[in-house]
């Protein structure tokens, strides 16, 4: 549904860490900004965990969510 909030979770492959250090955070931010530019998804909040990432975002076009992910 347009303009609804979604919780999206990305996970690394089993056993691989997603280290929360400033340069990794910048890389993730850059990837999310580029994806949000191409696919209408407004990232409201992101939390980087040990092996996964949680996003809260607003869907502009429901058809684009699968491409964004």
PDB file with one MODEL, atoms N, CA, C and O in Angstrom:
MODEL        1
ATOM      1  N   UNK A   1       0.853  -1.175   0.000  1.00  0.00           N
ATOM      2  CA  UNK A   1       0.000   0.000   0.000  1.00  0.00           C
ATOM      3  C   UNK A   1       0.896   1.233   0.000  1.00  0.00           C
ATOM      4  O   UNK A   1       1.870   1.311   0.749  1.00  0.00           O
ATOM      5  N   UNK A   2       0.552   2.188  -0.847  1.00  0.00           N
ATOM      6  CA  UNK A   2       1.338   3.436  -0.901  1.00  0.00           C
ATOM      7  C   UNK A   2       1.351   4.150   0.438  1.00  0.00           C
ATOM      8  O   UNK A   2       0.377   4.133   1.190  1.00  0.00           O
ATOM      9  N   UNK A   3       2.496   4.781   0.714  1.00  0.00           N
ATOM     10  CA  UNK A   3       2.671   5.613   1.916  1.00  0.00           C
ATOM     11  C   UNK A   3       2.512   4.837   3.221  1.00  0.00           C
ATOM     12  O   UNK A   3       2.053   5.398   4.216  1.00  0.00           O
ATOM     13  N   UNK A   4       2.884   3.558   3.232  1.00  0.00           N
ATOM     14  CA  UNK A   4       2.842   2.778   4.466  1.00  0.00           C
ATOM     15  C   UNK A   4       4.268   2.527   4.958  1.00  0.00           C
ATOM     16  O   UNK A   4       5.224   2.561   4.184  1.00  0.00           O
ATOM     17  N   UNK A   5       4.385   2.275   6.261  1.00  0.00           N
ATOM     18  CA  UNK A   5       5.676   2.007   6.880  1.00  0.00           C
ATOM     19  C   UNK A   5       5.982   0.524   6.778  1.00  0.00           C
ATOM     20  O   UNK A   5       5.114  -0.318   7.012  1.00  0.00           O
ATOM     21  N   UNK A   6       7.225   0.209   6.425  1.00  0.00           N
ATOM     22  CA  UNK A   6       7.675  -1.182   6.355  1.00  0.00           C
ATOM     23  C   UNK A   6       8.908  -1.361   7.221  1.00  0.00           C
ATOM     24  O   UNK A   6       9.701  -0.436   7.397  1.00  0.00           O
ATOM     25  N   UNK A   7       9.058  -2.563   7.757  1.00  0.00           N
ATOM     26  CA  UNK A   7      10.293  -2.966   8.425  1.00  0.00           C
ATOM     27  C   UNK A   7      10.973  -3.939   7.482  1.00  0.00           C
ATOM     28  O   UNK A   7      10.418  -4.994   7.174  1.00  0.00           O
ATOM     29  N   UNK A   8      12.159  -3.601   7.023  1.00  0.00           N
ATOM     30  CA  UNK A   8      12.909  -4.441   6.101  1.00  0.00           C
ATOM     31  C   UNK A   8      14.175  -4.886   6.817  1.00  0.00           C
ATOM     32  O   UNK A   8      14.832  -4.083   7.480  1.00  0.00           O
ATOM     33  N   UNK A   9      14.514  -6.150   6.687  1.00  0.00           N
ATOM     34  CA  UNK A   9      15.705  -6.687   7.336  1.00  0.00           C
ATOM     35  C   UNK A   9      16.591  -7.351   6.288  1.00  0.00           C
ATOM     36  O   UNK A   9      16.132  -8.192   5.516  1.00  0.00           O
ATOM     37  N   UNK A  10      17.861  -6.967   6.270  1.00  0.00           N
ATOM     38  CA  UNK A  10      18.859  -7.586   5.401  1.00  0.00           C
ATOM     39  C   UNK A  10      19.796  -8.381   6.295  1.00  0.00           C
ATOM     40  O   UNK A  10      20.130  -7.932   7.391  1.00  0.00           O
ATOM     41  N   UNK A  11      20.219  -9.540   5.852  1.00  0.00           N
ATOM     42  CA  UNK A  11      21.103 -10.371   6.655  1.00  0.00           C
ATOM     43  C   UNK A  11      22.311 -10.788   5.838  1.00  0.00           C
ATOM     44  O   UNK A  11      22.202 -11.030   4.637  1.00  0.00           O
ATOM     45  N   UNK A  12      23.472 -10.872   6.493  1.00  0.00           N
ATOM     46  CA  UNK A  12      24.664 -11.369   5.817  1.00  0.00           C
ATOM     47  C   UNK A  12      24.575 -12.880   5.709  1.00  0.00           C
ATOM     48  O   UNK A  12      23.705 -13.503   6.318  1.00  0.00           O
ATOM     49  N   UNK A  13      25.469 -13.464   4.937  1.00  0.00           N
ATOM     50  CA  UNK A  13      25.512 -14.917   4.865  1.00  0.00           C
ATOM     51  C   UNK A  13      25.870 -15.473   6.229  1.00  0.00           C
ATOM     52  O   UNK A  13      26.520 -14.798   7.027  1.00  0.00           O
ATOM     53  N   UNK A  14      25.460 -16.674   6.495  1.00  0.00           N
ATOM     54  CA  UNK A  14      25.676 -17.312   7.786  1.00  0.00           C
ATOM     55  C   UNK A  14      27.143 -17.246   8.206  1.00  0.00           C
ATOM     56  O   UNK A  14      28.041 -17.644   7.463  1.00  0.00           O
ATOM     57  N   UNK A  15      27.358 -16.735   9.410  1.00  0.00           N
ATOM     58  CA  UNK A  15      28.712 -16.690   9.954  1.00  0.00           C
ATOM     59  C   UNK A  15      29.506 -15.447   9.617  1.00  0.00           C
ATOM     60  O   UNK A  15      30.556 -15.218  10.218  1.00  0.00           O
ATOM     61  N   UNK A  16      29.042 -14.628   8.671  1.00  0.00           N
ATOM     62  CA  UNK A  16      29.783 -13.426   8.309  1.00  0.00           C
ATOM     63  C   UNK A  16      29.341 -12.248   9.169  1.00  0.00           C
ATOM     64  O   UNK A  16      28.144 -11.984   9.291  1.00  0.00           O
ATOM     65  N   UNK A  17      30.290 -11.544   9.761  1.00  0.00           N
ATOM     66  CA  UNK A  17      29.915 -10.388  10.595  1.00  0.00           C
ATOM     67  C   UNK A  17      29.644  -9.143   9.755  1.00  0.00           C
ATOM     68  O   UNK A  17      30.167  -8.997   8.650  1.00  0.00           O
ATOM     69  N   UNK A  18      28.831  -8.264  10.289  1.00  0.00           N
ATOM     70  CA  UNK A  18      28.582  -6.946   9.702  1.00  0.00           C
ATOM     71  C   UNK A  18      29.036  -5.956  10.773  1.00  0.00           C
ATOM     72  O   UNK A  18      28.245  -5.512  11.605  1.00  0.00           O
ATOM     73  N   UNK A  19      30.308  -5.625  10.734  1.00  0.00           N
ATOM     74  CA  UNK A  19      30.931  -4.855  11.799  1.00  0.00           C
ATOM     75  C   UNK A  19      30.451  -3.403  11.770  1.00  0.00           C
ATOM     76  O   UNK A  19      30.482  -2.740  10.733  1.00  0.00           O
ATOM     77  N   UNK A  20      30.009  -2.932  12.930  1.00  0.00           N
ATOM     78  CA  UNK A  20      29.507  -1.566  13.048  1.00  0.00           C
ATOM     79  C   UNK A  20      30.656  -0.610  13.376  1.00  0.00           C
ATOM     80  O   UNK A  20      30.865  -0.234  14.530  1.00  0.00           O
ATOM     81  N   UNK A  21      31.382  -0.234  12.348  1.00  0.00           N
ATOM     82  CA  UNK A  21      32.455   0.758  12.473  1.00  0.00           C
ATOM     83  C   UNK A  21      32.119   1.891  11.506  1.00  0.00           C
ATOM     84  O   UNK A  21      31.368   1.679  10.554  1.00  0.00           O
ATOM     85  N   UNK A  22      32.656   3.082  11.730  1.00  0.00           N
ATOM     86  CA  UNK A  22      32.254   4.239  10.909  1.00  0.00           C
ATOM     87  C   UNK A  22      32.356   4.033   9.400  1.00  0.00           C
ATOM     88  O   UNK A  22      31.450   4.447   8.678  1.00  0.00           O
ATOM     89  N   UNK A  23      33.419   3.410   8.895  1.00  0.00           N
ATOM     90  CA  UNK A  23      33.530   3.284   7.442  1.00  0.00           C
ATOM     91  C   UNK A  23      32.523   2.294   6.870  1.00  0.00           C
ATOM     92  O   UNK A  23      32.052   2.488   5.750  1.00  0.00           O
ATOM     93  N   UNK A  24      32.178   1.231   7.610  1.00  0.00           N
ATOM     94  CA  UNK A  24      31.138   0.300   7.153  1.00  0.00           C
ATOM     95  C   UNK A  24      29.783   1.004   7.176  1.00  0.00           C
ATOM     96  O   UNK A  24      28.982   0.824   6.258  1.00  0.00           O
ATOM     97  N   UNK A  25      29.517   1.798   8.204  1.00  0.00           N
ATOM     98  CA  UNK A  25      28.266   2.548   8.279  1.00  0.00           C
ATOM     99  C   UNK A  25      28.132   3.494   7.088  1.00  0.00           C
ATOM    100  O   UNK A  25      27.045   3.627   6.526  1.00  0.00           O
ATOM    101  N   UNK A  26      29.225   4.153   6.696  1.00  0.00           N
ATOM    102  CA  UNK A  26      29.193   5.052   5.526  1.00  0.00           C
ATOM    103  C   UNK A  26      28.925   4.278   4.240  1.00  0.00           C
ATOM    104  O   UNK A  26      28.194   4.752   3.371  1.00  0.00           O
ATOM    105  N   UNK A  27      29.509   3.097   4.115  1.00  0.00           N
ATOM    106  CA  UNK A  27      29.266   2.259   2.929  1.00  0.00           C
ATOM    107  C   UNK A  27      27.791   1.875   2.865  1.00  0.00           C
ATOM    108  O   UNK A  27      27.172   1.971   1.805  1.00  0.00           O
ATOM    109  N   UNK A  28      27.221   1.440   3.993  1.00  0.00           N
ATOM    110  CA  UNK A  28      25.801   1.062   4.041  1.00  0.00           C
ATOM    111  C   UNK A  28      24.923   2.266   3.716  1.00  0.00           C
ATOM    112  O   UNK A  28      23.974   2.145   2.941  1.00  0.00           O
ATOM    113  N   UNK A  29      25.227   3.428   4.299  1.00  0.00           N
ATOM    114  CA  UNK A  29      24.458   4.648   4.017  1.00  0.00           C
ATOM    115  C   UNK A  29      24.497   4.983   2.535  1.00  0.00           C
ATOM    116  O   UNK A  29      23.483   5.369   1.954  1.00  0.00           O
ATOM    117  N   UNK A  30      25.664   4.837   1.925  1.00  0.00           N
ATOM    118  CA  UNK A  30      25.816   5.129   0.504  1.00  0.00           C
ATOM    119  C   UNK A  30      24.974   4.177  -0.352  1.00  0.00           C
ATOM    120  O   UNK A  30      24.311   4.603  -1.298  1.00  0.00           O
ATOM    121  N   UNK A  31      25.007   2.904  -0.014  1.00  0.00           N
ATOM    122  CA  UNK A  31      24.217   1.909  -0.750  1.00  0.00           C
ATOM    123  C   UNK A  31      22.726   2.214  -0.617  1.00  0.00           C
ATOM    124  O   UNK A  31      21.990   2.161  -1.602  1.00  0.00           O
ATOM    125  N   UNK A  32      22.278   2.533   0.603  1.00  0.00           N
ATOM    126  CA  UNK A  32      20.861   2.835   0.825  1.00  0.00           C
ATOM    127  C   UNK A  32      20.439   4.101   0.097  1.00  0.00           C
ATOM    128  O   UNK A  32      19.339   4.157  -0.453  1.00  0.00           O
ATOM    129  N   UNK A  33      21.297   5.123   0.085  1.00  0.00           N
ATOM    130  CA  UNK A  33      20.970   6.367  -0.610  1.00  0.00           C
ATOM    131  C   UNK A  33      20.833   6.125  -2.107  1.00  0.00           C
ATOM    132  O   UNK A  33      19.921   6.656  -2.741  1.00  0.00           O
ATOM    133  N   UNK A  34      21.725   5.334  -2.669  1.00  0.00           N
ATOM    134  CA  UNK A  34      21.654   5.041  -4.105  1.00  0.00           C
ATOM    135  C   UNK A  34      20.404   4.231  -4.435  1.00  0.00           C
ATOM    136  O   UNK A  34      19.720   4.518  -5.417  1.00  0.00           O
ATOM    137  N   UNK A  35      20.105   3.223  -3.620  1.00  0.00           N
ATOM    138  CA  UNK A  35      18.910   2.406  -3.847  1.00  0.00           C
ATOM    139  C   UNK A  35      17.643   3.257  -3.723  1.00  0.00           C
ATOM    140  O   UNK A  35      16.721   3.120  -4.527  1.00  0.00           O
ATOM    141  N   UNK A  36      17.599   4.134  -2.715  1.00  0.00           N
ATOM    142  CA  UNK A  36      16.422   4.986  -2.519  1.00  0.00           C
ATOM    143  C   UNK A  36      16.263   5.982  -3.666  1.00  0.00           C
ATOM    144  O   UNK A  36      15.149   6.412  -3.964  1.00  0.00           O
ATOM    145  N   UNK A  37      17.370   6.349  -4.308  1.00  0.00           N
ATOM    146  CA  UNK A  37      17.305   7.249  -5.464  1.00  0.00           C
ATOM    147  C   UNK A  37      16.617   6.559  -6.645  1.00  0.00           C
ATOM    148  O   UNK A  37      15.804   7.172  -7.338  1.00  0.00           O
ATOM    149  N   UNK A  38      16.941   5.297  -6.869  1.00  0.00           N
ATOM    150  CA  UNK A  38      16.391   4.567  -8.011  1.00  0.00           C
ATOM    151  C   UNK A  38      15.010   3.965  -7.743  1.00  0.00           C
ATOM    152  O   UNK A  38      14.187   3.859  -8.652  1.00  0.00           O
ATOM    153  N   UNK A  39      14.764   3.577  -6.504  1.00  0.00           N
ATOM    154  CA  UNK A  39      13.505   2.934  -6.147  1.00  0.00           C
ATOM    155  C   UNK A  39      12.863   3.746  -5.031  1.00  0.00           C
ATOM    156  O   UNK A  39      13.468   3.889  -3.968  1.00  0.00           O
ATOM    157  N   UNK A  40      11.666   4.281  -5.229  1.00  0.00           N
ATOM    158  CA  UNK A  40      11.044   5.187  -4.269  1.00  0.00           C
ATOM    159  C   UNK A  40      10.734   4.537  -2.913  1.00  0.00           C
ATOM    160  O   UNK A  40       9.646   4.003  -2.700  1.00  0.00           O
ATOM    161  N   UNK A  41      11.695   4.593  -2.022  1.00  0.00           N
ATOM    162  CA  UNK A  41      11.566   4.070  -0.665  1.00  0.00           C
ATOM    163  C   UNK A  41      12.266   5.063   0.245  1.00  0.00           C
ATOM    164  O   UNK A  41      13.473   5.269   0.119  1.00  0.00           O
ATOM    165  N   UNK A  42      11.533   5.678   1.157  1.00  0.00           N
ATOM    166  CA  UNK A  42      12.108   6.684   2.047  1.00  0.00           C
ATOM    167  C   UNK A  42      12.596   5.988   3.311  1.00  0.00           C
ATOM    168  O   UNK A  42      11.792   5.480   4.093  1.00  0.00           O
ATOM    169  N   UNK A  43      13.908   5.964   3.512  1.00  0.00           N
ATOM    170  CA  UNK A  43      14.483   5.349   4.701  1.00  0.00           C
ATOM    171  C   UNK A  43      14.323   6.322   5.866  1.00  0.00           C
ATOM    172  O   UNK A  43      14.861   7.430   5.843  1.00  0.00           O
ATOM    173  N   UNK A  44      13.579   5.895   6.883  1.00  0.00           N
ATOM    174  CA  UNK A  44      13.346   6.736   8.065  1.00  0.00           C
ATOM    175  C   UNK A  44      14.365   6.451   9.157  1.00  0.00           C
ATOM    176  O   UNK A  44      14.809   7.364   9.853  1.00  0.00           O
ATOM    177  N   UNK A  45      14.734   5.186   9.305  1.00  0.00           N
ATOM    178  CA  UNK A  45      15.681   4.822  10.351  1.00  0.00           C
ATOM    179  C   UNK A  45      16.343   3.512   9.971  1.00  0.00           C
ATOM    180  O   UNK A  45      15.714   2.638   9.374  1.00  0.00           O
ATOM    181  N   UNK A  46      17.611   3.378  10.317  1.00  0.00           N
ATOM    182  CA  UNK A  46      18.348   2.142  10.066  1.00  0.00           C
ATOM    183  C   UNK A  46      19.163   1.789  11.302  1.00  0.00           C
ATOM    184  O   UNK A  46      19.730   2.662  11.960  1.00  0.00           O
ATOM    185  N   UNK A  47      19.211   0.492  11.608  1.00  0.00           N
ATOM    186  CA  UNK A  47      20.003   0.002  12.736  1.00  0.00           C
ATOM    187  C   UNK A  47      20.896  -1.111  12.217  1.00  0.00           C
ATOM    188  O   UNK A  47      20.411  -2.106  11.678  1.00  0.00           O
ATOM    189  N   UNK A  48      22.195  -0.941  12.379  1.00  0.00           N
ATOM    190  CA  UNK A  48      23.182  -1.927  11.952  1.00  0.00           C
ATOM    191  C   UNK A  48      23.498  -2.838  13.131  1.00  0.00           C
ATOM    192  O   UNK A  48      23.992  -2.382  14.163  1.00  0.00           O
ATOM    193  N   UNK A  49      23.208  -4.131  12.972  1.00  0.00           N
ATOM    194  CA  UNK A  49      23.447  -5.109  14.031  1.00  0.00           C
ATOM    195  C   UNK A  49      24.675  -5.951  13.646  1.00  0.00           C
ATOM    196  O   UNK A  49      25.335  -5.660  12.648  1.00  0.00           O
ATOM    197  N   UNK A  50      24.975  -6.976  14.424  1.00  0.00           N
ATOM    198  CA  UNK A  50      26.187  -7.772  14.208  1.00  0.00           C
ATOM    199  C   UNK A  50      26.200  -8.501  12.859  1.00  0.00           C
ATOM    200  O   UNK A  50      27.253  -8.606  12.230  1.00  0.00           O
ATOM    201  N   UNK A  51      25.054  -9.000  12.413  1.00  0.00           N
ATOM    202  CA  UNK A  51      25.024  -9.728  11.144  1.00  0.00           C
ATOM    203  C   UNK A  51      23.798  -9.390  10.290  1.00  0.00           C
ATOM    204  O   UNK A  51      23.482 -10.101   9.337  1.00  0.00           O
ATOM    205  N   UNK A  52      23.111  -8.296  10.643  1.00  0.00           N
ATOM    206  CA  UNK A  52      21.942  -7.894   9.864  1.00  0.00           C
ATOM    207  C   UNK A  52      21.663  -6.410  10.044  1.00  0.00           C
ATOM    208  O   UNK A  52      22.215  -5.752  10.926  1.00  0.00           O
ATOM    209  N   UNK A  53      20.793  -5.906   9.187  1.00  0.00           N
ATOM    210  CA  UNK A  53      20.440  -4.495   9.171  1.00  0.00           C
ATOM    211  C   UNK A  53      18.924  -4.378   9.179  1.00  0.00           C
ATOM    212  O   UNK A  53      18.246  -5.043   8.396  1.00  0.00           O
ATOM    213  N   UNK A  54      18.387  -3.537  10.057  1.00  0.00           N
ATOM    214  CA  UNK A  54      16.956  -3.261  10.097  1.00  0.00           C
ATOM    215  C   UNK A  54      16.710  -1.878   9.510  1.00  0.00           C
ATOM    216  O   UNK A  54      17.422  -0.926   9.828  1.00  0.00           O
ATOM    217  N   UNK A  55      15.706  -1.772   8.660  1.00  0.00           N
ATOM    218  CA  UNK A  55      15.307  -0.489   8.091  1.00  0.00           C
ATOM    219  C   UNK A  55      13.836  -0.247   8.372  1.00  0.00           C
ATOM    220  O   UNK A  55      13.013  -1.156   8.263  1.00  0.00           O
ATOM    221  N   UNK A  56      13.517   0.972   8.732  1.00  0.00           N
ATOM    222  CA  UNK A  56      12.131   1.411   8.752  1.00  0.00           C
ATOM    223  C   UNK A  56      12.004   2.421   7.637  1.00  0.00           C
ATOM    224  O   UNK A  56      12.787   3.367   7.551  1.00  0.00           O
ATOM    225  N   UNK A  57      11.020   2.223   6.786  1.00  0.00           N
ATOM    226  CA  UNK A  57      10.882   3.127   5.655  1.00  0.00           C
ATOM    227  C   UNK A  57       9.451   3.229   5.173  1.00  0.00           C
ATOM    228  O   UNK A  57       8.593   2.414   5.512  1.00  0.00           O
ATOM    229  N   UNK A  58       9.223   4.251   4.374  1.00  0.00           N
ATOM    230  CA  UNK A  58       7.908   4.502   3.804  1.00  0.00           C
ATOM    231  C   UNK A  58       7.951   4.134   2.327  1.00  0.00           C
ATOM    232  O   UNK A  58       8.851   4.544   1.594  1.00  0.00           O
ATOM    233  N   UNK A  59       6.969   3.361   1.911  1.00  0.00           N
ATOM    234  CA  UNK A  59       6.868   2.903   0.526  1.00  0.00           C
ATOM    235  C   UNK A  59       6.175   3.975  -0.315  1.00  0.00           C
ATOM    236  O   UNK A  59       5.058   4.390  -0.007  1.00  0.00           O
ATOM    237  N   UNK A  60       6.837   4.413  -1.363  1.00  0.00           N
ATOM    238  CA  UNK A  60       6.221   5.340  -2.318  1.00  0.00           C
ATOM    239  C   UNK A  60       5.481   4.554  -3.410  1.00  0.00           C
ATOM    240  O   UNK A  60       4.356   4.891  -3.779  1.00  0.00           O
ATOM    241  N   UNK A  61       6.130   3.512  -3.913  1.00  0.00           N
ATOM    242  CA  UNK A  61       5.554   2.676  -4.963  1.00  0.00           C
ATOM    243  C   UNK A  61       5.691   1.220  -4.527  1.00  0.00           C
ATOM    244  O   UNK A  61       6.804   0.695  -4.539  1.00  0.00           O
ATOM    245  N   UNK A  62       4.609   0.547  -4.144  1.00  0.00           N
ATOM    246  CA  UNK A  62       4.698  -0.823  -3.654  1.00  0.00           C
ATOM    247  C   UNK A  62       5.398  -1.778  -4.629  1.00  0.00           C
ATOM    248  O   UNK A  62       6.004  -2.759  -4.198  1.00  0.00           O
ATOM    249  N   UNK A  63       5.324  -1.506  -5.918  1.00  0.00           N
ATOM    250  CA  UNK A  63       5.965  -2.375  -6.903  1.00  0.00           C
ATOM    251  C   UNK A  63       7.485  -2.305  -6.841  1.00  0.00           C
ATOM    252  O   UNK A  63       8.164  -3.212  -7.325  1.00  0.00           O
ATOM    253  N   UNK A  64       8.029  -1.245  -6.255  1.00  0.00           N
ATOM    254  CA  UNK A  64       9.468  -1.074  -6.240  1.00  0.00           C
ATOM    255  C   UNK A  64      10.152  -1.691  -5.029  1.00  0.00           C
ATOM    256  O   UNK A  64      11.381  -1.732  -4.983  1.00  0.00           O
ATOM    257  N   UNK A  65       9.397  -2.171  -4.050  1.00  0.00           N
ATOM    258  CA  UNK A  65      10.006  -2.693  -2.827  1.00  0.00           C
ATOM    259  C   UNK A  65      10.908  -3.889  -3.125  1.00  0.00           C
ATOM    260  O   UNK A  65      12.029  -3.952  -2.619  1.00  0.00           O
ATOM    261  N   UNK A  66      10.448  -4.819  -3.921  1.00  0.00           N
ATOM    262  CA  UNK A  66      11.271  -5.993  -4.242  1.00  0.00           C
ATOM    263  C   UNK A  66      12.557  -5.595  -4.956  1.00  0.00           C
ATOM    264  O   UNK A  66      13.608  -6.183  -4.703  1.00  0.00           O
ATOM    265  N   UNK A  67      12.489  -4.610  -5.840  1.00  0.00           N
ATOM    266  CA  UNK A  67      13.702  -4.146  -6.528  1.00  0.00           C
ATOM    267  C   UNK A  67      14.634  -3.412  -5.572  1.00  0.00           C
ATOM    268  O   UNK A  67      15.854  -3.523  -5.693  1.00  0.00           O
ATOM    269  N   UNK A  68      14.077  -2.668  -4.628  1.00  0.00           N
ATOM    270  CA  UNK A  68      14.887  -1.962  -3.635  1.00  0.00           C
ATOM    271  C   UNK A  68      15.674  -2.959  -2.794  1.00  0.00           C
ATOM    272  O   UNK A  68      16.872  -2.793  -2.564  1.00  0.00           O
ATOM    273  N   UNK A  69      14.977  -3.997  -2.341  1.00  0.00           N
ATOM    274  CA  UNK A  69      15.623  -5.017  -1.495  1.00  0.00           C
ATOM    275  C   UNK A  69      16.654  -5.767  -2.314  1.00  0.00           C
ATOM    276  O   UNK A  69      17.316  -6.668  -1.799  1.00  0.00           O
TER     277      UNK A  69
ENDMDL
END
